[in-house]
Amino acid sequence: MRRKVNLGPDFHDEPIRTCIGCGDRRSINSMVRIIEKDGEPKLDLENTTSGRGAYLCHDATCLEQAFKTCSLAQILCLACIPDDFETEFLNAIKQ
C-alpha cells in the first residue's frame, strides 16, 4: 500500500527522495544524504557530491532502522558500516 505524503504546495520545485529507514517520501532538502567514499559512508550535508547515495530523515529512528535491516550497507555497496558513523550522523542532525 502506498503512503500518502503531504509535500506542501511547492513540492514540484524540489526533487523527492525516499528515506531508506522509514520509507517516507520527502523533499531532498529535508533529508540527509549519505554517500560511499573510499569504502566508508560519509555525510553529504550539501547534496553536492556526485556518486551513489542514500537518503535518511533527520531522525535517529530512521538510522536505527537502516542499520537493523542492513539497507544502508546494501545501497552503498559496503561490507559493513563503522560504529562511529552513528555518532557522526546524530551530531549532524542536531545542528
PDB file with one MODEL, atoms N, CA, C and O in Angstrom:
MODEL        1
ATOM      1  N   MET A   1       0.839  -1.171   0.000  1.00  0.00           N
ATOM      2  CA  MET A   1       0.000   0.000   0.000  1.00  0.00           C
ATOM      3  C   MET A   1       0.891   1.244   0.000  1.00  0.00           C
ATOM      4  O   MET A   1       1.840   1.330   0.780  1.00  0.00           O
ATOM      5  N   ARG A   2       0.592   2.187  -0.857  1.00  0.00           N
ATOM      6  CA  ARG A   2       1.366   3.428  -0.937  1.00  0.00           C
ATOM      7  C   ARG A   2       0.962   4.375   0.173  1.00  0.00           C
ATOM      8  O   ARG A   2      -0.211   4.482   0.532  1.00  0.00           O
ATOM      9  N   ARG A   3       1.944   5.050   0.701  1.00  0.00           N
ATOM     10  CA  ARG A   3       1.682   6.038   1.746  1.00  0.00           C
ATOM     11  C   ARG A   3       1.339   7.374   1.106  1.00  0.00           C
ATOM     12  O   ARG A   3       1.947   7.785   0.117  1.00  0.00           O
ATOM     13  N   LYS A   4       0.367   8.031   1.682  1.00  0.00           N
ATOM     14  CA  LYS A   4       0.053   9.376   1.209  1.00  0.00           C
ATOM     15  C   LYS A   4       0.991  10.347   1.909  1.00  0.00           C
ATOM     16  O   LYS A   4       1.190  10.276   3.122  1.00  0.00           O
ATOM     17  N   VAL A   5       1.557  11.245   1.137  1.00  0.00           N
ATOM     18  CA  VAL A   5       2.523  12.187   1.661  1.00  0.00           C
ATOM     19  C   VAL A   5       2.054  13.594   1.355  1.00  0.00           C
ATOM     20  O   VAL A   5       1.725  13.923   0.216  1.00  0.00           O
ATOM     21  N   ASN A   6       2.028  14.418   2.386  1.00  0.00           N
ATOM     22  CA  ASN A   6       1.707  15.825   2.194  1.00  0.00           C
ATOM     23  C   ASN A   6       3.015  16.568   1.982  1.00  0.00           C
ATOM     24  O   ASN A   6       3.740  16.847   2.936  1.00  0.00           O
ATOM     25  N   LEU A   7       3.311  16.882   0.747  1.00  0.00           N
ATOM     26  CA  LEU A   7       4.563  17.523   0.408  1.00  0.00           C
ATOM     27  C   LEU A   7       4.471  19.037   0.379  1.00  0.00           C
ATOM     28  O   LEU A   7       5.478  19.715   0.177  1.00  0.00           O
ATOM     29  N   GLY A   8       3.301  19.564   0.573  1.00  0.00           N
ATOM     30  CA  GLY A   8       3.140  21.009   0.570  1.00  0.00           C
ATOM     31  C   GLY A   8       2.813  21.532  -0.820  1.00  0.00           C
ATOM     32  O   GLY A   8       2.861  20.781  -1.795  1.00  0.00           O
ATOM     33  N   PRO A   9       2.481  22.818  -0.916  1.00  0.00           N
ATOM     34  CA  PRO A   9       2.053  23.382  -2.195  1.00  0.00           C
ATOM     35  C   PRO A   9       3.159  23.508  -3.236  1.00  0.00           C
ATOM     36  O   PRO A   9       2.870  23.526  -4.432  1.00  0.00           O
ATOM     37  N   ASP A  10       4.417  23.597  -2.812  1.00  0.00           N
ATOM     38  CA  ASP A  10       5.512  23.815  -3.753  1.00  0.00           C
ATOM     39  C   ASP A  10       6.358  22.559  -3.958  1.00  0.00           C
ATOM     40  O   ASP A  10       7.554  22.657  -4.232  1.00  0.00           O
ATOM     41  N   PHE A  11       5.751  21.389  -3.827  1.00  0.00           N
ATOM     42  CA  PHE A  11       6.549  20.170  -3.883  1.00  0.00           C
ATOM     43  C   PHE A  11       7.133  19.904  -5.261  1.00  0.00           C
ATOM     44  O   PHE A  11       8.082  19.127  -5.374  1.00  0.00           O
ATOM     45  N   HIS A  12       6.611  20.511  -6.299  1.00  0.00           N
ATOM     46  CA  HIS A  12       7.148  20.296  -7.646  1.00  0.00           C
ATOM     47  C   HIS A  12       8.476  21.010  -7.855  1.00  0.00           C
ATOM     48  O   HIS A  12       9.197  20.715  -8.808  1.00  0.00           O
ATOM     49  N   ASP A  13       8.803  21.948  -6.967  1.00  0.00           N
ATOM     50  CA  ASP A  13      10.023  22.727  -7.120  1.00  0.00           C
ATOM     51  C   ASP A  13      11.271  21.972  -6.679  1.00  0.00           C
ATOM     52  O   ASP A  13      12.378  22.336  -7.078  1.00  0.00           O
ATOM     53  N   GLU A  14      11.119  20.930  -5.865  1.00  0.00           N
ATOM     54  CA  GLU A  14      12.270  20.211  -5.333  1.00  0.00           C
ATOM     55  C   GLU A  14      12.168  18.727  -5.657  1.00  0.00           C
ATOM     56  O   GLU A  14      11.069  18.179  -5.739  1.00  0.00           O
ATOM     57  N   PRO A  15      13.309  18.081  -5.841  1.00  0.00           N
ATOM     58  CA  PRO A  15      13.282  16.630  -6.049  1.00  0.00           C
ATOM     59  C   PRO A  15      12.791  15.904  -4.796  1.00  0.00           C
ATOM     60  O   PRO A  15      13.002  16.376  -3.678  1.00  0.00           O
ATOM     61  N   ILE A  16      12.146  14.771  -4.982  1.00  0.00           N
ATOM     62  CA  ILE A  16      11.622  13.965  -3.887  1.00  0.00           C
ATOM     63  C   ILE A  16      12.457  12.689  -3.796  1.00  0.00           C
ATOM     64  O   ILE A  16      12.750  12.054  -4.809  1.00  0.00           O
ATOM     65  N   ARG A  17      12.835  12.321  -2.572  1.00  0.00           N
ATOM     66  CA  ARG A  17      13.601  11.099  -2.331  1.00  0.00           C
ATOM     67  C   ARG A  17      12.916  10.277  -1.249  1.00  0.00           C
ATOM     68  O   ARG A  17      12.098  10.796  -0.489  1.00  0.00           O
ATOM     69  N   THR A  18      13.255   8.985  -1.184  1.00  0.00           N
ATOM     70  CA  THR A  18      12.674   8.069  -0.212  1.00  0.00           C
ATOM     71  C   THR A  18      13.699   7.758   0.867  1.00  0.00           C
ATOM     72  O   THR A  18      14.851   7.444   0.566  1.00  0.00           O
ATOM     73  N   CYS A  19      13.282   7.844   2.119  1.00  0.00           N
ATOM     74  CA  CYS A  19      14.138   7.521   3.258  1.00  0.00           C
ATOM     75  C   CYS A  19      14.345   6.007   3.297  1.00  0.00           C
ATOM     76  O   CYS A  19      13.380   5.249   3.200  1.00  0.00           O
ATOM     77  N   ILE A  20      15.589   5.565   3.437  1.00  0.00           N
ATOM     78  CA  ILE A  20      15.854   4.128   3.476  1.00  0.00           C
ATOM     79  C   ILE A  20      15.532   3.527   4.837  1.00  0.00           C
ATOM     80  O   ILE A  20      15.539   2.306   4.994  1.00  0.00           O
ATOM     81  N   GLY A  21      15.249   4.372   5.818  1.00  0.00           N
ATOM     82  CA  GLY A  21      14.895   3.871   7.144  1.00  0.00           C
ATOM     83  C   GLY A  21      13.402   3.636   7.290  1.00  0.00           C
ATOM     84  O   GLY A  21      12.967   2.525   7.593  1.00  0.00           O
ATOM     85  N   CYS A  22      12.612   4.693   7.073  1.00  0.00           N
ATOM     86  CA  CYS A  22      11.163   4.604   7.300  1.00  0.00           C
ATOM     87  C   CYS A  22      10.360   4.455   6.016  1.00  0.00           C
ATOM     88  O   CYS A  22       9.205   4.032   6.061  1.00  0.00           O
ATOM     89  N   GLY A  23      10.948   4.793   4.872  1.00  0.00           N
ATOM     90  CA  GLY A  23      10.249   4.672   3.602  1.00  0.00           C
ATOM     91  C   GLY A  23       9.405   5.878   3.229  1.00  0.00           C
ATOM     92  O   GLY A  23       8.741   5.866   2.192  1.00  0.00           O
ATOM     93  N   ASP A  24       9.419   6.927   4.059  1.00  0.00           N
ATOM     94  CA  ASP A  24       8.654   8.135   3.733  1.00  0.00           C
ATOM     95  C   ASP A  24       9.312   8.877   2.576  1.00  0.00           C
ATOM     96  O   ASP A  24      10.532   8.851   2.420  1.00  0.00           O
ATOM     97  N   ARG A  25       8.493   9.532   1.773  1.00  0.00           N
ATOM     98  CA  ARG A  25       8.975  10.342   0.656  1.00  0.00           C
ATOM     99  C   ARG A  25       8.930  11.797   1.079  1.00  0.00           C
ATOM    100  O   ARG A  25       7.903  12.292   1.543  1.00  0.00           O
ATOM    101  N   ARG A  26      10.053  12.476   0.913  1.00  0.00           N
ATOM    102  CA  ARG A  26      10.160  13.881   1.311  1.00  0.00           C
ATOM    103  C   ARG A  26      11.009  14.640   0.304  1.00  0.00           C
ATOM    104  O   ARG A  26      11.632  14.054  -0.581  1.00  0.00           O
ATOM    105  N   SER A  27      11.016  15.955   0.462  1.00  0.00           N
ATOM    106  CA  SER A  27      11.854  16.755  -0.416  1.00  0.00           C
ATOM    107  C   SER A  27      13.322  16.526  -0.053  1.00  0.00           C
ATOM    108  O   SER A  27      13.658  16.197   1.084  1.00  0.00           O
ATOM    109  N   ILE A  28      14.163  16.705  -1.031  1.00  0.00           N
ATOM    110  CA  ILE A  28      15.591  16.430  -0.863  1.00  0.00           C
ATOM    111  C   ILE A  28      16.214  17.332   0.208  1.00  0.00           C
ATOM    112  O   ILE A  28      17.187  16.941   0.852  1.00  0.00           O
ATOM    113  N   ASN A  29      15.666  18.523   0.400  1.00  0.00           N
ATOM    114  CA  ASN A  29      16.222  19.463   1.371  1.00  0.00           C
ATOM    115  C   ASN A  29      15.871  19.131   2.817  1.00  0.00           C
ATOM    116  O   ASN A  29      16.459  19.694   3.740  1.00  0.00           O
ATOM    117  N   SER A  30      14.928  18.232   3.021  1.00  0.00           N
ATOM    118  CA  SER A  30      14.553  17.872   4.387  1.00  0.00           C
ATOM    119  C   SER A  30      15.148  16.533   4.807  1.00  0.00           C
ATOM    120  O   SER A  30      14.710  15.931   5.787  1.00  0.00           O
ATOM    121  N   MET A  31      16.152  16.069   4.057  1.00  0.00           N
ATOM    122  CA  MET A  31      16.781  14.781   4.357  1.00  0.00           C
ATOM    123  C   MET A  31      18.294  14.924   4.388  1.00  0.00           C
ATOM    124  O   MET A  31      18.851  15.926   3.940  1.00  0.00           O
ATOM    125  N   VAL A  32      18.944  13.902   4.926  1.00  0.00           N
ATOM    126  CA  VAL A  32      20.407  13.846   4.972  1.00  0.00           C
ATOM    127  C   VAL A  32      20.867  12.812   3.955  1.00  0.00           C
ATOM    128  O   VAL A  32      20.367  11.687   3.935  1.00  0.00           O
ATOM    129  N   ARG A  33      21.816  13.192   3.113  1.00  0.00           N
ATOM    130  CA  ARG A  33      22.345  12.269   2.108  1.00  0.00           C
ATOM    131  C   ARG A  33      23.620  11.629   2.631  1.00  0.00           C
ATOM    132  O   ARG A  33      24.481  12.298   3.202  1.00  0.00           O
ATOM    133  N   ILE A  34      23.725  10.327   2.427  1.00  0.00           N
ATOM    134  CA  ILE A  34      24.904   9.572   2.826  1.00  0.00           C
ATOM    135  C   ILE A  34      25.496   8.961   1.569  1.00  0.00           C
ATOM    136  O   ILE A  34      24.791   8.340   0.774  1.00  0.00           O
ATOM    137  N   ILE A  35      26.796   9.142   1.397  1.00  0.00           N
ATOM    138  CA  ILE A  35      27.472   8.616   0.212  1.00  0.00           C
ATOM    139  C   ILE A  35      28.569   7.642   0.637  1.00  0.00           C
ATOM    140  O   ILE A  35      28.958   7.586   1.803  1.00  0.00           O
ATOM    141  N   GLU A  36      29.050   6.885  -0.329  1.00  0.00           N
ATOM    142  CA  GLU A  36      30.192   5.997  -0.106  1.00  0.00           C
ATOM    143  C   GLU A  36      31.405   6.675  -0.709  1.00  0.00           C
ATOM    144  O   GLU A  36      31.414   7.035  -1.887  1.00  0.00           O
ATOM    145  N   LYS A  37      32.431   6.845   0.115  1.00  0.00           N
ATOM    146  CA  LYS A  37      33.672   7.444  -0.374  1.00  0.00           C
ATOM    147  C   LYS A  37      34.844   6.684   0.247  1.00  0.00           C
ATOM    148  O   LYS A  37      34.956   6.596   1.470  1.00  0.00           O
ATOM    149  N   ASP A  38      35.696   6.147  -0.583  1.00  0.00           N
ATOM    150  CA  ASP A  38      36.865   5.383  -0.142  1.00  0.00           C
ATOM    151  C   ASP A  38      36.477   4.220   0.759  1.00  0.00           C
ATOM    152  O   ASP A  38      37.180   3.917   1.723  1.00  0.00           O
ATOM    153  N   GLY A  39      35.370   3.574   0.452  1.00  0.00           N
ATOM    154  CA  GLY A  39      34.954   2.395   1.198  1.00  0.00           C
ATOM    155  C   GLY A  39      34.286   2.667   2.530  1.00  0.00           C
ATOM    156  O   GLY A  39      34.068   1.739   3.308  1.00  0.00           O
ATOM    157  N   GLU A  40      33.955   3.925   2.811  1.00  0.00           N
ATOM    158  CA  GLU A  40      33.301   4.277   4.072  1.00  0.00           C
ATOM    159  C   GLU A  40      32.138   5.220   3.795  1.00  0.00           C
ATOM    160  O   GLU A  40      32.164   5.976   2.824  1.00  0.00           O
ATOM    161  N   PRO A  41      31.110   5.173   4.656  1.00  0.00           N
ATOM    162  CA  PRO A  41      29.995   6.112   4.486  1.00  0.00           C
ATOM    163  C   PRO A  41      30.391   7.507   4.962  1.00  0.00           C
ATOM    164  O   PRO A  41      31.067   7.660   5.978  1.00  0.00           O
ATOM    165  N   LYS A  42      29.968   8.502   4.227  1.00  0.00           N
ATOM    166  CA  LYS A  42      30.232   9.898   4.578  1.00  0.00           C
ATOM    167  C   LYS A  42      28.935  10.688   4.441  1.00  0.00           C
ATOM    168  O   LYS A  42      28.101  10.384   3.588  1.00  0.00           O
ATOM    169  N   LEU A  43      28.774  11.692   5.275  1.00  0.00           N
ATOM    170  CA  LEU A  43      27.611  12.566   5.181  1.00  0.00           C
ATOM    171  C   LEU A  43      27.852  13.599   4.085  1.00  0.00           C
ATOM    172  O   LEU A  43      28.932  14.183   3.994  1.00  0.00           O
ATOM    173  N   ASP A  44      26.851  13.813   3.268  1.00  0.00           N
ATOM    174  CA  ASP A  44      26.905  14.835   2.222  1.00  0.00           C
ATOM    175  C   ASP A  44      25.826  15.858   2.565  1.00  0.00           C
ATOM    176  O   ASP A  44      24.736  15.843   1.993  1.00  0.00           O
ATOM    177  N   LEU A  45      26.139  16.731   3.492  1.00  0.00           N
ATOM    178  CA  LEU A  45      25.144  17.683   4.006  1.00  0.00           C
ATOM    179  C   LEU A  45      24.763  18.739   2.979  1.00  0.00           C
ATOM    180  O   LEU A  45      23.692  19.336   3.083  1.00  0.00           O
ATOM    181  N   GLU A  46      25.612  18.979   1.993  1.00  0.00           N
ATOM    182  CA  GLU A  46      25.338  19.993   0.978  1.00  0.00           C
ATOM    183  C   GLU A  46      24.652  19.415  -0.256  1.00  0.00           C
ATOM    184  O   GLU A  46      24.206  20.169  -1.122  1.00  0.00           O
ATOM    185  N   ASN A  47      24.559  18.075  -0.351  1.00  0.00           N
ATOM    186  CA  ASN A  47      23.987  17.395  -1.523  1.00  0.00           C
ATOM    187  C   ASN A  47      24.715  17.776  -2.807  1.00  0.00           C
ATOM    188  O   ASN A  47      24.087  17.950  -3.851  1.00  0.00           O
ATOM    189  N   THR A  48      26.033  17.905  -2.732  1.00  0.00           N
ATOM    190  CA  THR A  48      26.801  18.325  -3.903  1.00  0.00           C
ATOM    191  C   THR A  48      27.749  17.257  -4.428  1.00  0.00           C
ATOM    192  O   THR A  48      28.205  17.349  -5.567  1.00  0.00           O
ATOM    193  N   THR A  49      28.050  16.256  -3.630  1.00  0.00           N
ATOM    194  CA  THR A  49      28.994  15.226  -4.040  1.00  0.00           C
ATOM    195  C   THR A  49      28.320  14.267  -5.012  1.00  0.00           C
ATOM    196  O   THR A  49      27.206  13.802  -4.774  1.00  0.00           O
ATOM    197  N   SER A  50      29.006  13.981  -6.102  1.00  0.00           N
ATOM    198  CA  SER A  50      28.437  13.055  -7.077  1.00  0.00           C
ATOM    199  C   SER A  50      28.668  11.620  -6.621  1.00  0.00           C
ATOM    200  O   SER A  50      29.538  11.351  -5.792  1.00  0.00           O
ATOM    201  N   GLY A  51      27.895  10.726  -7.163  1.00  0.00           N
ATOM    202  CA  GLY A  51      28.061   9.312  -6.851  1.00  0.00           C
ATOM    203  C   GLY A  51      26.845   8.720  -6.166  1.00  0.00           C
ATOM    204  O   GLY A  51      25.830   9.382  -5.953  1.00  0.00           O
ATOM    205  N   ARG A  52      26.987   7.452  -5.833  1.00  0.00           N
ATOM    206  CA  ARG A  52      25.897   6.685  -5.229  1.00  0.00           C
ATOM    207  C   ARG A  52      25.610   7.208  -3.832  1.00  0.00           C
ATOM    208  O   ARG A  52      26.528   7.447  -3.047  1.00  0.00           O
ATOM    209  N   GLY A  53      24.340   7.384  -3.527  1.00  0.00           N
ATOM    210  CA  GLY A  53      23.972   7.901  -2.222  1.00  0.00           C
ATOM    211  C   GLY A  53      22.661   7.334  -1.733  1.00  0.00           C
ATOM    212  O   GLY A  53      21.894   6.742  -2.492  1.00  0.00           O
ATOM    213  N   ALA A  54      22.420   7.529  -0.448  1.00  0.00           N
ATOM    214  CA  ALA A  54      21.179   7.108   0.191  1.00  0.00           C
ATOM    215  C   ALA A  54      20.686   8.270   1.035  1.00  0.00           C
ATOM    216  O   ALA A  54      21.475   9.104   1.479  1.00  0.00           O
ATOM    217  N   TYR A  55      19.383   8.320   1.254  1.00  0.00           N
ATOM    218  CA  TYR A  55      18.792   9.422   2.000  1.00  0.00           C
ATOM    219  C   TYR A  55      18.123   8.916   3.264  1.00  0.00           C
ATOM    220  O   TYR A  55      17.487   7.862   3.271  1.00  0.00           O
ATOM    221  N   LEU A  56      18.279   9.694   4.345  1.00  0.00           N
ATOM    222  CA  LEU A  56      17.633   9.411   5.625  1.00  0.00           C
ATOM    223  C   LEU A  56      16.968  10.676   6.132  1.00  0.00           C
ATOM    224  O   LEU A  56      17.443  11.784   5.883  1.00  0.00           O
ATOM    225  N   CYS A  57      15.863  10.502   6.847  1.00  0.00           N
ATOM    226  CA  CYS A  57      15.215  11.627   7.514  1.00  0.00           C
ATOM    227  C   CYS A  57      16.119  12.127   8.636  1.00  0.00           C
ATOM    228  O   CYS A  57      17.054  11.438   9.042  1.00  0.00           O
ATOM    229  N   HIS A  58      15.840  13.306   9.123  1.00  0.00           N
ATOM    230  CA  HIS A  58      16.565  13.862  10.262  1.00  0.00           C
ATOM    231  C   HIS A  58      16.031  13.223  11.539  1.00  0.00           C
ATOM    232  O   HIS A  58      15.498  13.918  12.403  1.00  0.00           O
ATOM    233  N   ASP A  59      16.169  11.916  11.662  1.00  0.00           N
ATOM    234  CA  ASP A  59      15.587  11.192  12.783  1.00  0.00           C
ATOM    235  C   ASP A  59      16.473   9.991  13.116  1.00  0.00           C
ATOM    236  O   ASP A  59      16.868   9.237  12.226  1.00  0.00           O
ATOM    237  N   ALA A  60      16.782   9.820  14.395  1.00  0.00           N
ATOM    238  CA  ALA A  60      17.642   8.721  14.821  1.00  0.00           C
ATOM    239  C   ALA A  60      16.984   7.366  14.596  1.00  0.00           C
ATOM    240  O   ALA A  60      17.680   6.376  14.368  1.00  0.00           O
ATOM    241  N   THR A  61      15.651   7.302  14.657  1.00  0.00           N
ATOM    242  CA  THR A  61      14.977   6.016  14.466  1.00  0.00           C
ATOM    243  C   THR A  61      15.124   5.519  13.026  1.00  0.00           C
ATOM    244  O   THR A  61      15.156   4.312  12.787  1.00  0.00           O
ATOM    245  N   CYS A  62      15.212   6.435  12.078  1.00  0.00           N
ATOM    246  CA  CYS A  62      15.420   6.033  10.679  1.00  0.00           C
ATOM    247  C   CYS A  62      16.812   5.417  10.507  1.00  0.00           C
ATOM    248  O   CYS A  62      16.973   4.434   9.784  1.00  0.00           O
ATOM    249  N   LEU A  63      17.804   5.992  11.167  1.00  0.00           N
ATOM    250  CA  LEU A  63      19.152   5.433  11.099  1.00  0.00           C
ATOM    251  C   LEU A  63      19.182   4.051  11.750  1.00  0.00           C
ATOM    252  O   LEU A  63      19.791   3.129  11.209  1.00  0.00           O
ATOM    253  N   GLU A  64      18.534   3.900  12.897  1.00  0.00           N
ATOM    254  CA  GLU A  64      18.476   2.600  13.563  1.00  0.00           C
ATOM    255  C   GLU A  64      17.820   1.549  12.667  1.00  0.00           C
ATOM    256  O   GLU A  64      18.285   0.412  12.589  1.00  0.00           O
ATOM    257  N   GLN A  65      16.738   1.940  11.994  1.00  0.00           N
ATOM    258  CA  GLN A  65      16.053   1.008  11.098  1.00  0.00           C
ATOM    259  C   GLN A  65      16.944   0.640   9.910  1.00  0.00           C
ATOM    260  O   GLN A  65      16.951  -0.511   9.472  1.00  0.00           O
ATOM    261  N   ALA A  66      17.689   1.605   9.393  1.00  0.00           N
ATOM    262  CA  ALA A  66      18.595   1.332   8.274  1.00  0.00           C
ATOM    263  C   ALA A  66      19.719   0.384   8.700  1.00  0.00           C
ATOM    264  O   ALA A  66      20.144  -0.465   7.916  1.00  0.00           O
ATOM    265  N   PHE A  67      20.200   0.526   9.936  1.00  0.00           N
ATOM    266  CA  PHE A  67      21.217  -0.400  10.455  1.00  0.00           C
ATOM    267  C   PHE A  67      20.619  -1.782  10.675  1.00  0.00           C
ATOM    268  O   PHE A  67      21.233  -2.797  10.346  1.00  0.00           O
ATOM    269  N   LYS A  68      19.415  -1.810  11.233  1.00  0.00           N
ATOM    270  CA  LYS A  68      18.769  -3.080  11.577  1.00  0.00           C
ATOM    271  C   LYS A  68      18.528  -3.939  10.336  1.00  0.00           C
ATOM    272  O   LYS A  68      18.736  -5.152  10.365  1.00  0.00           O
ATOM    273  N   THR A  69      18.096  -3.318   9.268  1.00  0.00           N
ATOM    274  CA  THR A  69      17.791  -4.053   8.039  1.00  0.00           C
ATOM    275  C   THR A  69      18.992  -4.158   7.095  1.00  0.00           C
ATOM    276  O   THR A  69      18.894  -4.783   6.039  1.00  0.00           O
ATOM    277  N   CYS A  70      20.108  -3.561   7.462  1.00  0.00           N
ATOM    278  CA  CYS A  70      21.342  -3.549   6.643  1.00  0.00           C
ATOM    279  C   CYS A  70      21.132  -2.854   5.301  1.00  0.00           C
ATOM    280  O   CYS A  70      21.922  -3.049   4.378  1.00  0.00           O
ATOM    281  N   SER A  71      20.094  -2.058   5.182  1.00  0.00           N
ATOM    282  CA  SER A  71      19.815  -1.407   3.900  1.00  0.00           C
ATOM    283  C   SER A  71      20.856  -0.348   3.553  1.00  0.00           C
ATOM    284  O   SER A  71      21.163  -0.149   2.377  1.00  0.00           O
ATOM    285  N   LEU A  72      21.404   0.334   4.558  1.00  0.00           N
ATOM    286  CA  LEU A  72      22.414   1.355   4.282  1.00  0.00           C
ATOM    287  C   LEU A  72      23.652   0.721   3.660  1.00  0.00           C
ATOM    288  O   LEU A  72      24.174   1.231   2.669  1.00  0.00           O
ATOM    289  N   ALA A  73      24.120  -0.368   4.220  1.00  0.00           N
ATOM    290  CA  ALA A  73      25.300  -1.048   3.672  1.00  0.00           C
ATOM    291  C   ALA A  73      25.022  -1.608   2.279  1.00  0.00           C
ATOM    292  O   ALA A  73      25.885  -1.550   1.403  1.00  0.00           O
ATOM    293  N   GLN A  74      23.836  -2.142   2.075  1.00  0.00           N
ATOM    294  CA  GLN A  74      23.498  -2.708   0.768  1.00  0.00           C
ATOM    295  C   GLN A  74      23.426  -1.643  -0.314  1.00  0.00           C
ATOM    296  O   GLN A  74      23.956  -1.827  -1.409  1.00  0.00           O
ATOM    297  N   ILE A  75      22.774  -0.537  -0.009  1.00  0.00           N
ATOM    298  CA  ILE A  75      22.613   0.525  -1.008  1.00  0.00           C
ATOM    299  C   ILE A  75      23.959   1.145  -1.375  1.00  0.00           C
ATOM    300  O   ILE A  75      24.205   1.472  -2.537  1.00  0.00           O
ATOM    301  N   LEU A  76      24.827   1.304  -0.377  1.00  0.00           N
ATOM    302  CA  LEU A  76      26.131   1.910  -0.637  1.00  0.00           C
ATOM    303  C   LEU A  76      27.183   0.881  -1.063  1.00  0.00           C
ATOM    304  O   LEU A  76      28.344   1.233  -1.272  1.00  0.00           O
ATOM    305  N   CYS A  77      26.783  -0.383  -1.192  1.00  0.00           N
ATOM    306  CA  CYS A  77      27.679  -1.470  -1.602  1.00  0.00           C
ATOM    307  C   CYS A  77      28.886  -1.582  -0.677  1.00  0.00           C
ATOM    308  O   CYS A  77      30.025  -1.686  -1.132  1.00  0.00           O
ATOM    309  N   LEU A  78      28.619  -1.560   0.632  1.00  0.00           N
ATOM    310  CA  LEU A  78      29.666  -1.688   1.641  1.00  0.00           C
ATOM    311  C   LEU A  78      29.487  -2.996   2.399  1.00  0.00           C
ATOM    312  O   LEU A  78      28.368  -3.485   2.550  1.00  0.00           O
ATOM    313  N   ALA A  79      30.593  -3.559   2.874  1.00  0.00           N
ATOM    314  CA  ALA A  79      30.518  -4.793   3.656  1.00  0.00           C
ATOM    315  C   ALA A  79      29.910  -4.515   5.038  1.00  0.00           C
ATOM    316  O   ALA A  79      29.110  -5.303   5.542  1.00  0.00           O
ATOM    317  N   CYS A  80      30.298  -3.394   5.637  1.00  0.00           N
ATOM    318  CA  CYS A  80      29.743  -3.037   6.947  1.00  0.00           C
ATOM    319  C   CYS A  80      29.844  -1.528   7.143  1.00  0.00           C
ATOM    320  O   CYS A  80      30.573  -0.833   6.435  1.00  0.00           O
ATOM    321  N   ILE A  81      29.094  -1.048   8.121  1.00  0.00           N
ATOM    322  CA  ILE A  81      29.096   0.371   8.466  1.00  0.00           C
ATOM    323  C   ILE A  81      29.850   0.516   9.790  1.00  0.00           C
ATOM    324  O   ILE A  81      29.516  -0.181  10.748  1.00  0.00           O
ATOM    325  N   PRO A  82      30.852   1.394   9.880  1.00  0.00           N
ATOM    326  CA  PRO A  82      31.592   1.564  11.132  1.00  0.00           C
ATOM    327  C   PRO A  82      30.683   2.044  12.270  1.00  0.00           C
ATOM    328  O   PRO A  82      29.713   2.765  12.039  1.00  0.00           O
ATOM    329  N   ASP A  83      31.007   1.640  13.481  1.00  0.00           N
ATOM    330  CA  ASP A  83      30.196   2.003  14.646  1.00  0.00           C
ATOM    331  C   ASP A  83      30.184   3.499  14.912  1.00  0.00           C
ATOM    332  O   ASP A  83      29.182   4.029  15.391  1.00  0.00           O
ATOM    333  N   ASP A  84      31.271   4.188  14.612  1.00  0.00           N
ATOM    334  CA  ASP A  84      31.332   5.621  14.889  1.00  0.00           C
ATOM    335  C   ASP A  84      30.494   6.455  13.914  1.00  0.00           C
ATOM    336  O   ASP A  84      30.306   7.651  14.135  1.00  0.00           O
ATOM    337  N   PHE A  85      29.991   5.842  12.844  1.00  0.00           N
ATOM    338  CA  PHE A  85      29.165   6.587  11.888  1.00  0.00           C
ATOM    339  C   PHE A  85      27.846   7.025  12.515  1.00  0.00           C
ATOM    340  O   PHE A  85      27.333   8.096  12.194  1.00  0.00           O
ATOM    341  N   GLU A  86      27.298   6.210  13.403  1.00  0.00           N
ATOM    342  CA  GLU A  86      26.040   6.576  14.069  1.00  0.00           C
ATOM    343  C   GLU A  86      26.215   7.861  14.878  1.00  0.00           C
ATOM    344  O   GLU A  86      25.339   8.725  14.863  1.00  0.00           O
ATOM    345  N   THR A  87      27.324   7.990  15.572  1.00  0.00           N
ATOM    346  CA  THR A  87      27.607   9.199  16.351  1.00  0.00           C
ATOM    347  C   THR A  87      27.760  10.405  15.432  1.00  0.00           C
ATOM    348  O   THR A  87      27.254  11.486  15.733  1.00  0.00           O
ATOM    349  N   GLU A  88      28.455  10.224  14.319  1.00  0.00           N
ATOM    350  CA  GLU A  88      28.632  11.302  13.347  1.00  0.00           C
ATOM    351  C   GLU A  88      27.291  11.774  12.796  1.00  0.00           C
ATOM    352  O   GLU A  88      27.058  12.974  12.655  1.00  0.00           O
ATOM    353  N   PHE A  89      26.406  10.819  12.483  1.00  0.00           N
ATOM    354  CA  PHE A  89      25.078  11.147  11.954  1.00  0.00           C
ATOM    355  C   PHE A  89      24.258  11.907  13.003  1.00  0.00           C
ATOM    356  O   PHE A  89      23.637  12.922  12.689  1.00  0.00           O
ATOM    357  N   LEU A  90      24.256  11.419  14.240  1.00  0.00           N
ATOM    358  CA  LEU A  90      23.469  12.061  15.291  1.00  0.00           C
ATOM    359  C   LEU A  90      23.954  13.478  15.568  1.00  0.00           C
ATOM    360  O   LEU A  90      23.139  14.367  15.812  1.00  0.00           O
ATOM    361  N   ASN A  91      25.271  13.706  15.535  1.00  0.00           N
ATOM    362  CA  ASN A  91      25.797  15.052  15.705  1.00  0.00           C
ATOM    363  C   ASN A  91      25.385  15.966  14.567  1.00  0.00           C
ATOM    364  O   ASN A  91      25.115  17.147  14.786  1.00  0.00           O
ATOM    365  N   ALA A  92      25.333  15.440  13.364  1.00  0.00           N
ATOM    366  CA  ALA A  92      24.965  16.241  12.195  1.00  0.00           C
ATOM    367  C   ALA A  92      23.497  16.661  12.225  1.00  0.00           C
ATOM    368  O   ALA A  92      23.171  17.780  11.830  1.00  0.00           O
ATOM    369  N   ILE A  93      22.611  15.785  12.686  1.00  0.00           N
ATOM    370  CA  ILE A  93      21.197  16.147  12.672  1.00  0.00           C
ATOM    371  C   ILE A  93      20.825  17.062  13.835  1.00  0.00           C
ATOM    372  O   ILE A  93      19.763  17.684  13.819  1.00  0.00           O
ATOM    373  N   LYS A  94      21.687  17.147  14.836  1.00  0.00           N
ATOM    374  CA  LYS A  94      21.439  18.077  15.945  1.00  0.00           C
ATOM    375  C   LYS A  94      21.709  19.516  15.532  1.00  0.00           C
ATOM    376  O   LYS A  94      21.141  20.447  16.104  1.00  0.00           O
ATOM    377  N   GLN A  95      22.580  19.703  14.533  1.00  0.00           N
ATOM    378  CA  GLN A  95      22.957  21.060  14.118  1.00  0.00           C
ATOM    379  C   GLN A  95      21.953  21.682  13.198  1.00  0.00           C
ATOM    380  O   GLN A  95      22.134  22.821  12.766  1.00  0.00           O
TER     381      GLN A  95
ENDMDL
END
